[in-house]
Amino acid sequence: MFKKLLIANRGEIALRVIRACREMSITSVAVFSDVDRTALHVGKADEAYHVGPANASESYLNIEKIIATAKRCGAEAIHPGYGFLSENPKFARACEEAAIKFVGPKPSAMEIMGSKTRARQAAMAAGVPCVPGTARGLTLAEAEIEGAKIGFPVMIKAAAGGGGKGMRVVRTAAELPSAFETAGSEAQRAFGSGEVYLEKLIENPRHIEIQVLGDEHGNLVYLGERECSVQRRHQKVIEEAPSSFLDSEMRRRMGEVAVRAAKSAGYTNAGTVEFLVDSERNFYFLEMNTRLQVEHPVTEITTGVDLVHLQLRIASGEALPFQQHDIVMRGHAIECRIYAEDPDNNFFPSPGKITRLLQPSGPGVREDSGIYEGWTVPLDYDPMLAKLIVYASDRPSAIARMKRALNEYFIGGIQTNLGLFRRILDHPDFIAGRIDTGFLDRLLSAKENGAVPVNGLSEIAALSAALFSAAAPSGNHGSSNGVMPSKAKGAASSGWKRVARAEGLRNL
């Protein structure tokens, strides 16, 4: 096992890997930009090194600086987390050339599966069902011809990345030129490659993904599925394991197909094979993410497998300690991605100082967080602050537990999407499991039209814990007899209104 590991990332995923290192007696090394000097991952790591200015291209995305820092501190391996350089085969190859172990798949597997067009080719060659579409990058002229062959509506997609970047829905041939140019430009900015391709648009499918894990001795297994259909602009918002839509037979078939797709690329370490599933339960290969996923905790909780521990053990040469028949999913887990953004203002980012932080706890609650009270959230990076994960024996119990945990959660000083999760969890379609990739758009549209009432009781419960904090001086959370001091009542009223605005309670 490695003695020292550099984590080429920041925020909650850096903290997640640091915790694994501590449990495995590995020295953890953090890197940070100018704006992250006071970030939580910097303080929690055993060592921390400055790698450049706030601009990610000059710090977290600078391969030369990351490799030089790893050599300087004597790190034997690098964990890339997710985002940044995690799916960059040039970085994986640079690690290889520097005799530093990259915790992830081999560069050759990343080159195949990291490009959506090459991944489609490999999947089709392995007999994996794919959404009808093109299998290579296109010029506009070629896209117009292929679009007519496939039939509109189609989806333009970036070949080199995901997360909703470089993606556009095109419903008619007349829309294609403008959407093609916009998608290509966005892909170039986000991934350094403007290559795009076309897929047939499957209207309102479910987005279900399969976690795979392979060692360097030829063993590869799947660890169940995650339901990721609640998303906005192709960015996941809530994830669950297992999916309420799958039965054991469909889970087995999708898992076996995912393993087949991964084996076609010679895949090792942790990865995720993503599928679109239509209403008739037909599933189609979408893409493969060649890294650890943001939503990995729901798989860890329902399978009892620590994916980060196993990533490190696989990278150090160990074989998987189990076989496919040993994997059993139990109970139900839900994850909410907490963002510094304002859902009532078109999800506009909300950087700033966290003036108050009340975090949930109790049975079945896990929080993967990169924030603390008094920290200033920067504008320079993805606005995700934390992930709230709950576990219970079944889905209804997990929903109830998540609602309880959300009502204990408060982040003051900035706007967050906490109120949005309460609306989702109260929605009858979500409760019944009637969800698809268009669910959240429909919910948001209905709210804008005034059709969805605010659940006042749950919102008020969520805000009550912050009331005294908004009203009382620092260090004084009310009087000794539990009665609000009269002096604080006016401040409490204004504090309540500020909190109500932060939670989007326009009618309170």
C-alpha positions as CSV (number, residue, x, y, z in Angstrom):
1,M,0.0,0.0,0.0
2,F,1.1,3.6,-0.7
3,K,2.6,5.5,2.1
4,K,1.7,9.0,0.7
5,L,-1.1,10.0,-1.7
6,L,-1.7,13.4,-3.4
7,I,-5.3,14.4,-3.9
8,A,-5.6,16.5,-7.1
9,N,-8.9,18.0,-6.2
10,R,-10.7,20.2,-3.7
11,G,-13.9,20.4,-1.7
12,E,-15.9,17.5,-0.4
13,I,-14.3,14.9,-2.6
14,A,-10.9,15.9,-1.3
15,L,-12.2,15.5,2.2
16,R,-13.7,12.1,1.3
17,V,-10.3,10.8,0.1
18,I,-8.4,12.3,3.0
19,R,-10.7,10.4,5.4
20,A,-10.0,7.1,3.6
21,C,-6.2,7.8,3.8
22,R,-6.5,8.4,7.5
23,E,-8.3,5.1,8.0
24,M,-5.7,3.3,5.9
25,S,-2.6,5.0,7.5
26,I,-1.7,6.8,4.3
27,T,-0.2,10.3,4.5
28,S,-2.6,12.6,2.6
29,V,-1.4,15.6,0.6
30,A,-3.8,18.4,-0.5
31,V,-3.2,21.0,-3.2
32,F,-4.9,24.4,-3.2
33,S,-5.2,27.6,-5.3
34,D,-5.0,31.2,-4.0
35,V,-8.7,31.3,-3.3
36,D,-8.7,28.0,-1.4
37,R,-6.0,28.7,1.2
38,T,-8.5,28.5,4.0
39,A,-10.6,25.6,2.4
40,L,-11.4,22.7,4.7
41,H,-9.5,20.1,2.7
42,V,-6.3,22.1,3.2
43,G,-6.6,22.1,7.0
44,K,-7.6,18.4,7.2
45,A,-4.8,17.0,5.0
46,D,-1.5,15.9,6.5
47,E,0.3,18.2,4.1
48,A,-0.8,20.9,1.7
49,Y,0.9,22.7,-1.2
50,H,0.0,25.8,-3.2
51,V,-0.4,25.1,-7.0
52,G,-1.4,28.5,-8.4
53,P,-4.0,31.2,-8.8
54,A,-7.8,30.8,-8.6
55,N,-8.1,30.1,-12.3
56,A,-8.4,26.3,-12.5
57,S,-6.4,26.1,-15.8
58,E,-3.4,27.5,-13.8
59,S,-3.9,25.4,-10.7
60,Y,-6.1,22.3,-10.4
61,L,-6.0,21.7,-14.2
62,N,-2.3,22.3,-14.6
63,I,-0.8,18.9,-15.2
64,E,2.8,20.0,-14.9
65,K,2.2,21.7,-11.5
66,I,0.3,18.7,-10.1
67,I,3.0,16.3,-11.1
68,A,5.8,18.6,-9.9
69,T,4.1,18.9,-6.5
70,A,3.7,15.1,-6.2
71,K,7.4,14.7,-6.9
72,R,8.3,17.4,-4.5
73,C,6.4,15.9,-1.6
74,G,7.3,12.3,-2.4
75,A,3.7,11.1,-3.2
76,E,3.6,7.6,-4.7
77,A,0.1,7.9,-6.1
78,I,-2.4,10.6,-7.1
79,H,-6.2,10.3,-6.6
80,P,-8.0,12.7,-9.1
81,G,-11.4,12.7,-7.4
82,Y,-14.0,13.8,-10.0
83,G,-14.1,16.8,-12.3
84,F,-10.9,18.6,-13.1
85,L,-8.3,16.1,-14.4
86,S,-10.1,12.9,-13.3
87,E,-11.0,11.8,-16.9
88,N,-8.0,13.3,-18.7
89,P,-5.9,10.5,-20.2
90,K,-3.0,12.9,-20.7
91,F,-2.8,13.4,-16.9
92,A,-3.0,9.6,-16.3
93,R,-0.2,9.1,-18.8
94,A,1.9,11.9,-17.2
95,C,1.5,10.1,-13.9
96,E,2.6,6.9,-15.5
97,E,5.7,8.6,-17.1
98,A,6.6,10.1,-13.7
99,A,6.4,6.7,-12.0
100,I,3.4,7.9,-9.9
101,K,0.4,5.6,-9.7
102,F,-2.8,7.1,-11.0
103,V,-5.8,5.9,-8.9
104,G,-8.1,5.1,-11.8
105,P,-8.2,3.3,-15.1
106,K,-5.3,3.0,-17.5
107,P,-4.9,5.8,-20.0
108,S,-5.9,3.5,-22.9
109,A,-9.2,2.7,-21.2
110,M,-9.8,6.4,-20.5
111,E,-9.2,7.2,-24.2
112,I,-11.7,4.7,-25.3
113,M,-14.4,5.3,-22.7
114,G,-13.7,9.0,-21.9
115,S,-14.7,9.9,-25.5
116,K,-18.4,9.3,-26.0
117,T,-17.9,8.6,-29.7
118,R,-15.2,6.0,-29.1
119,A,-17.2,4.6,-26.1
120,R,-20.2,4.1,-28.4
121,Q,-18.0,2.2,-30.9
122,A,-16.6,0.0,-28.2
123,A,-20.0,-0.7,-26.7
124,M,-21.6,-1.6,-30.1
125,A,-18.7,-3.9,-30.9
126,A,-19.3,-5.6,-27.5
127,G,-23.0,-6.1,-28.4
128,V,-24.2,-3.4,-25.9
129,P,-27.5,-1.7,-26.9
130,C,-26.9,1.9,-27.8
131,V,-29.2,4.9,-28.6
132,P,-29.3,5.3,-32.4
133,G,-26.8,8.0,-33.4
134,T,-23.5,8.7,-34.9
135,A,-20.3,7.1,-33.7
136,R,-17.8,9.8,-34.5
137,G,-17.3,13.6,-34.4
138,L,-19.1,15.6,-37.1
139,T,-18.9,18.7,-39.2
140,L,-22.1,20.7,-39.6
141,A,-22.7,19.4,-43.1
142,E,-22.3,15.8,-41.8
143,A,-24.6,16.5,-38.9
144,E,-27.3,17.8,-41.2
145,I,-27.2,14.6,-43.2
146,E,-27.0,12.3,-40.2
147,G,-29.8,14.2,-38.4
148,A,-32.1,13.6,-41.3
149,K,-31.2,9.9,-41.3
150,I,-31.7,9.5,-37.5
151,G,-34.9,11.6,-37.5
152,F,-35.6,14.6,-35.4
153,P,-35.7,15.4,-32.5
154,V,-32.0,14.6,-31.8
155,M,-29.5,15.5,-29.1
156,I,-26.1,17.2,-29.9
157,K,-23.5,16.0,-27.4
158,A,-19.9,16.8,-26.6
159,A,-17.6,13.8,-27.3
160,A,-15.1,14.7,-24.6
161,G,-17.1,15.4,-21.4
162,G,-20.4,15.4,-19.6
163,G,-22.3,17.3,-16.9
164,G,-24.6,18.8,-19.4
165,K,-21.9,20.8,-21.1
166,G,-21.9,20.9,-24.9
167,M,-25.4,19.4,-25.1
168,R,-28.4,20.8,-27.0
169,V,-31.8,19.4,-28.0
170,V,-32.6,19.9,-31.7
171,R,-36.2,19.4,-32.6
172,T,-36.1,20.5,-36.3
173,A,-33.5,20.7,-39.0
174,A,-33.8,24.5,-39.0
175,E,-32.5,24.6,-35.4
176,L,-29.4,22.4,-36.1
177,P,-26.9,25.0,-37.4
178,S,-27.2,27.4,-34.4
179,A,-27.3,24.5,-31.8
180,F,-24.4,22.8,-33.4
181,E,-22.2,26.0,-33.2
182,T,-23.3,26.7,-29.6
183,A,-22.7,23.1,-28.4
184,G,-19.3,22.9,-30.1
185,S,-18.2,26.3,-28.6
186,E,-19.3,25.3,-25.1
187,A,-17.6,21.9,-25.4
188,Q,-14.4,23.6,-26.5
189,R,-14.4,25.9,-23.4
190,A,-15.3,23.1,-21.0
191,F,-13.2,20.2,-22.3
192,G,-10.7,21.6,-24.7
193,S,-12.3,19.8,-27.6
194,G,-15.2,21.0,-29.7
195,E,-16.0,17.5,-31.1
196,V,-19.7,16.7,-31.0
197,Y,-21.9,13.9,-32.2
198,L,-25.7,13.2,-32.6
199,E,-28.0,10.8,-30.8
200,K,-31.7,10.2,-31.2
201,L,-33.6,12.0,-28.4
202,I,-35.5,9.6,-26.2
203,E,-38.2,11.7,-24.7
204,N,-38.4,11.7,-20.9
205,P,-36.4,8.5,-20.2
206,R,-35.1,7.4,-16.8
207,H,-31.4,7.9,-16.3
208,I,-30.0,4.8,-14.5
209,E,-26.4,4.0,-14.0
210,I,-24.4,0.9,-13.0
211,Q,-21.4,1.1,-10.7
212,V,-18.6,-1.2,-11.9
213,L,-15.3,-2.1,-10.1
214,G,-12.4,-4.0,-11.6
215,D,-9.0,-5.0,-10.3
216,E,-5.7,-5.4,-12.3
217,H,-6.0,-9.2,-12.2
218,G,-9.0,-9.5,-14.6
219,N,-11.8,-9.4,-12.1
220,L,-14.7,-7.0,-12.8
221,V,-18.0,-6.8,-11.0
222,Y,-21.1,-4.5,-10.8
223,L,-22.4,-3.1,-7.6
224,G,-26.0,-2.5,-8.4
225,E,-27.6,0.6,-9.8
226,R,-28.4,4.3,-9.0
227,E,-31.5,6.1,-10.1
228,C,-30.3,9.6,-11.4
229,S,-33.4,10.8,-13.2
230,V,-34.1,13.9,-11.1
231,Q,-31.8,16.3,-12.9
232,R,-31.8,19.8,-14.3
233,R,-30.1,20.6,-17.7
234,H,-28.5,17.1,-17.6
235,Q,-27.0,17.8,-14.2
236,K,-28.1,15.3,-11.5
237,V,-29.8,16.8,-8.4
238,I,-31.0,13.7,-6.4
239,E,-29.7,10.2,-6.7
240,E,-31.1,6.9,-5.2
241,A,-30.0,3.3,-4.8
242,P,-31.6,1.1,-5.7
243,S,-34.0,2.3,-8.4
244,S,-37.7,1.7,-7.7
245,F,-38.1,1.0,-11.4
246,L,-35.9,-2.1,-11.6
247,D,-36.6,-5.6,-10.5
248,S,-33.9,-8.2,-9.8
249,E,-33.9,-9.6,-13.3
250,M,-33.5,-6.2,-15.0
251,R,-30.8,-5.3,-12.5
252,R,-28.9,-8.5,-13.4
253,R,-29.2,-7.8,-17.2
254,M,-28.1,-4.2,-16.9
255,G,-25.2,-5.2,-14.6
256,E,-24.0,-7.8,-17.0
257,V,-24.2,-5.5,-19.9
258,A,-22.3,-2.8,-17.9
259,V,-19.5,-5.3,-17.1
260,R,-19.4,-6.3,-20.8
261,A,-19.0,-2.7,-21.8
262,A,-16.2,-2.1,-19.3
263,K,-14.4,-5.2,-20.2
264,S,-14.4,-4.2,-23.9
265,A,-12.1,-1.3,-22.9
266,G,-9.9,-3.3,-20.5
267,Y,-11.3,-1.2,-17.6
268,T,-9.9,-1.3,-14.1
269,N,-10.7,0.6,-10.9
270,A,-14.0,2.3,-10.2
271,G,-16.2,3.4,-13.1
272,T,-19.9,4.0,-14.0
273,V,-21.8,2.8,-17.0
274,E,-24.8,5.1,-17.7
275,F,-28.0,4.1,-19.4
276,L,-31.2,5.7,-20.7
277,V,-34.3,3.6,-19.9
278,D,-37.6,4.1,-21.8
279,S,-41.1,3.5,-20.4
280,E,-41.0,0.0,-22.0
281,R,-37.9,-1.0,-19.9
282,N,-35.6,-0.9,-22.9
283,F,-32.2,0.3,-21.9
284,Y,-29.5,1.9,-24.0
285,F,-25.9,2.6,-23.3
286,L,-25.3,6.4,-22.8
287,E,-21.7,6.8,-21.8
288,M,-19.1,5.6,-19.3
289,N,-17.7,7.8,-16.6
290,T,-14.1,6.7,-16.0
291,R,-13.8,7.9,-12.4
292,L,-15.5,7.9,-9.0
293,Q,-19.0,9.4,-9.2
294,V,-20.4,12.2,-7.1
295,E,-23.2,9.9,-6.1
296,H,-21.0,7.0,-5.0
297,P,-22.1,7.2,-1.3
298,V,-25.6,5.7,-2.1
299,T,-23.8,2.6,-3.5
300,E,-21.5,2.4,-0.6
301,I,-24.3,2.5,1.9
302,T,-26.6,-0.1,0.2
303,T,-23.7,-2.6,-0.6
304,G,-21.5,-2.1,2.5
305,V,-18.5,-1.5,0.1
306,D,-16.1,1.4,0.7
307,L,-15.3,2.4,-2.9
308,V,-12.5,4.8,-2.1
309,H,-10.7,2.1,0.0
310,L,-11.1,-0.3,-2.8
311,Q,-9.8,2.2,-5.4
312,L,-6.6,2.6,-3.4
313,R,-6.3,-1.2,-2.8
314,I,-6.8,-1.9,-6.5
315,A,-4.3,0.8,-7.5
316,S,-1.7,-0.7,-5.2
317,G,-2.1,-4.1,-6.9
318,E,-4.5,-5.9,-4.7
319,A,-7.2,-8.2,-6.1
320,L,-10.9,-7.6,-5.4
321,P,-11.8,-9.3,-2.0
322,F,-15.2,-10.5,-3.3
323,Q,-16.9,-11.9,-6.4
324,Q,-20.2,-11.0,-8.1
325,H,-22.3,-13.4,-6.1
326,D,-21.1,-11.8,-2.8
327,I,-22.6,-8.4,-3.7
328,V,-26.0,-7.8,-2.1
329,M,-28.0,-4.5,-2.0
330,R,-29.9,-3.8,1.2
331,G,-32.2,-1.0,2.2
332,H,-32.5,2.3,0.4
333,A,-30.3,5.4,0.2
334,I,-31.0,8.9,-1.2
335,E,-28.4,11.7,-1.8
336,C,-29.1,15.4,-2.2
337,R,-26.5,17.6,-3.8
338,I,-26.3,20.9,-1.8
339,Y,-25.3,23.8,-4.0
340,A,-24.6,27.5,-3.4
341,E,-27.2,28.7,-5.9
342,D,-30.6,30.3,-6.0
343,P,-33.4,28.1,-7.5
344,D,-35.7,31.2,-7.4
345,N,-33.2,33.2,-9.6
346,N,-32.6,30.7,-12.4
347,F,-30.1,28.8,-10.2
348,F,-27.7,31.7,-10.2
349,P,-24.5,30.9,-8.2
350,S,-24.4,32.4,-4.7
351,P,-20.8,32.8,-3.5
352,G,-20.1,34.5,-0.1
353,K,-19.4,34.0,3.5
354,I,-21.2,31.2,5.4
355,T,-22.4,33.1,8.5
356,R,-24.2,30.2,10.1
357,L,-24.1,26.5,9.6
358,L,-26.4,23.9,11.3
359,Q,-25.8,20.4,10.0
360,P,-28.1,17.4,10.3
361,S,-27.2,14.2,12.2
362,G,-28.9,11.2,13.8
363,P,-29.6,7.7,12.7
364,G,-29.0,6.9,9.0
365,V,-27.6,10.3,8.1
366,R,-24.3,11.0,6.4
367,E,-22.9,14.3,5.2
368,D,-20.0,14.6,2.8
369,S,-19.1,18.3,3.1
370,G,-16.3,20.7,2.3
371,I,-17.6,23.7,4.1
372,Y,-17.5,25.3,7.6
373,E,-19.1,28.3,9.4
374,G,-17.1,31.4,8.5
375,W,-15.7,30.1,5.2
376,T,-16.2,32.1,2.1
377,V,-17.6,30.2,-0.9
378,P,-15.6,31.2,-4.0
379,L,-17.2,32.0,-7.3
380,D,-14.3,30.3,-9.2
381,Y,-15.5,26.7,-9.1
382,D,-18.5,24.4,-9.2
383,P,-20.9,25.7,-6.5
384,M,-21.5,22.3,-4.9
385,L,-21.0,22.6,-1.1
386,A,-21.9,19.2,0.3
387,K,-23.9,16.0,-0.2
388,L,-26.5,14.9,2.2
389,I,-27.1,11.1,2.2
390,V,-29.6,9.1,4.2
391,Y,-30.2,5.4,4.6
392,A,-33.3,3.5,5.7
393,S,-34.8,0.0,5.4
394,D,-37.1,1.0,2.4
395,R,-37.7,3.9,0.1
396,P,-40.7,5.5,2.0
397,S,-38.6,5.5,5.2
398,A,-35.6,6.9,3.4
399,I,-37.8,9.8,2.0
400,A,-39.1,10.5,5.5
401,R,-35.6,10.5,6.9
402,M,-34.3,12.8,4.2
403,K,-37.1,15.3,4.9
404,R,-36.2,15.2,8.6
405,A,-32.5,15.7,7.9
406,L,-33.3,18.6,5.5
407,N,-35.4,20.3,8.2
408,E,-32.3,20.2,10.5
409,Y,-30.0,21.7,7.8
410,F,-29.4,25.5,7.6
411,I,-26.7,27.4,5.7
412,G,-26.8,31.2,6.4
413,G,-25.2,34.0,4.5
414,I,-25.7,32.6,1.0
415,Q,-28.5,31.2,-1.1
416,T,-28.8,27.4,-1.4
417,N,-31.0,24.8,-3.0
418,L,-32.2,23.3,0.3
419,G,-35.7,24.5,-0.2
420,L,-35.9,22.8,-3.6
421,F,-35.3,19.4,-2.1
422,R,-38.2,19.8,0.3
423,R,-40.5,20.6,-2.7
424,I,-39.2,17.5,-4.6
425,L,-39.6,15.2,-1.7
426,D,-43.2,16.4,-1.0
427,H,-44.2,15.9,-4.7
428,P,-46.6,13.0,-5.2
429,D,-44.8,11.8,-8.4
430,F,-41.5,11.6,-6.6
431,I,-43.1,9.8,-3.6
432,A,-44.7,7.3,-6.0
433,G,-41.4,6.8,-8.0
434,R,-43.0,8.3,-11.2
435,I,-39.8,10.2,-12.2
436,D,-37.9,10.7,-15.4
437,T,-35.4,13.2,-16.7
438,G,-38.1,15.7,-17.3
439,F,-39.6,15.5,-13.8
440,L,-37.7,18.5,-12.3
441,D,-38.3,20.8,-15.2
442,R,-42.1,20.1,-14.9
443,L,-42.0,20.7,-11.2
444,L,-40.1,24.0,-11.6
445,S,-42.4,25.1,-14.4
446,A,-45.5,24.4,-12.3
447,K,-44.0,26.4,-9.4
448,E,-43.3,29.4,-11.7
449,N,-47.0,29.2,-12.7
450,G,-48.1,29.1,-9.1
451,A,-49.5,25.6,-9.3
452,V,-47.4,24.1,-6.6
453,P,-48.1,25.3,-3.0
454,V,-45.3,25.7,-0.5
455,N,-45.5,23.2,2.3
456,G,-45.5,25.8,5.0
457,L,-45.2,23.5,8.0
458,S,-42.1,21.7,6.8
459,E,-40.4,25.0,5.7
460,I,-41.2,26.6,9.0
461,A,-39.7,23.7,10.9
462,A,-36.5,24.0,8.8
463,L,-36.2,27.7,9.6
464,S,-36.9,27.6,13.3
465,A,-33.5,26.3,14.2
466,A,-31.9,29.4,12.6
467,L,-34.2,31.9,14.1
468,F,-32.3,32.6,17.3
469,S,-29.0,32.6,15.3
470,A,-30.3,35.3,13.1
471,A,-31.5,37.3,16.1
472,A,-29.1,36.8,18.9
473,P,-25.5,38.1,19.2
474,S,-22.7,35.6,18.5
475,G,-22.4,33.0,21.2
476,N,-25.8,33.8,22.7
477,H,-28.6,31.6,21.3
478,G,-31.4,32.9,23.5
479,S,-32.0,33.5,27.2
480,S,-31.4,31.0,29.9
481,N,-35.1,30.5,30.5
482,G,-35.7,29.7,26.8
483,V,-37.6,32.9,26.1
484,M,-36.5,35.2,23.4
485,P,-35.1,38.5,24.9
486,S,-37.4,41.4,24.0
487,K,-34.4,43.2,22.7
488,A,-33.9,40.5,20.1
489,K,-37.5,40.4,18.8
490,G,-37.1,43.0,16.1
491,A,-33.9,41.4,15.0
492,A,-35.6,38.1,15.0
493,S,-38.3,39.4,12.7
494,S,-35.9,40.8,10.2
495,G,-33.7,37.6,10.6
496,W,-36.8,35.5,9.9
497,K,-37.5,37.4,6.7
498,R,-33.9,37.1,5.5
499,V,-34.1,33.3,6.1
500,A,-37.4,33.1,4.4
501,R,-36.0,34.9,1.4
502,A,-33.0,32.5,1.4
503,E,-35.4,29.5,1.3
504,G,-37.6,31.0,-1.4
505,L,-40.7,31.5,0.9
506,R,-42.1,34.4,-1.0
507,N,-45.5,34.1,0.6
508,L,-44.4,34.1,4.2
